[in-house]
Amino acid sequence: MSIFAAVFCLSADTWMGTEVDLDGAESIDDVADLMRDVSGAHGPDAAEGTMLLLIEADDEWFGLVRVDDHSDPQVFLSDARVVHEHPVAELLLESGEIEAPEQVEGTGQKPYPNPGGTGALLSDIGTSERDLLSLTLSEGILPGDVLSTVAARAGFADYLDSLRL
């Protein structure tokens, strides 16, 4: 499965973005440390402000991780059921904000996502909890479209688009 992940941070009141590889992360703390390291490369103020990690897996699901300065990560996962199938999604469980649903054996497409985590993690940068849940649960909207909307509302859609090329 192909996973796209990028860290966005504010440096001198401007959003900056960097694509990252999560393969070496073994815990949610590793993810937060990676976010701080990448943001710190943009400037010292970036590692002490708001940092967002956007994760997208083959138009199946998306995840968001937010770290503010030295606080614990906040997470949101578009479909908590994927933690049983994807190691990167499983990392987000460690935040304590997502409960893994029972694993159901079977085949076929999952009809409706089961979002988990802190839906309000973007409320101060353009996407309320209600809007995030609505976007996540809307039929026909792909995970990449949700991330594009979130990025546009926060003000870094151009950076996201340039990284996806």
Secondary structure, DSSP 8 states (H G I E B T S, - for coil): --EEEEEEEEETTEEEEEE---TT--SHHHHHHHHHHHHHHH-TTGGGSEEEEEEEETTTEEEEEEEETTS--EEEES-GGGGGT-HHHHHGGGGSS----------S--SS---EE-TTTTGGGT--HHHHHHHHH-TT--HHHHHHHHHHHHT-HHHHHHHH-
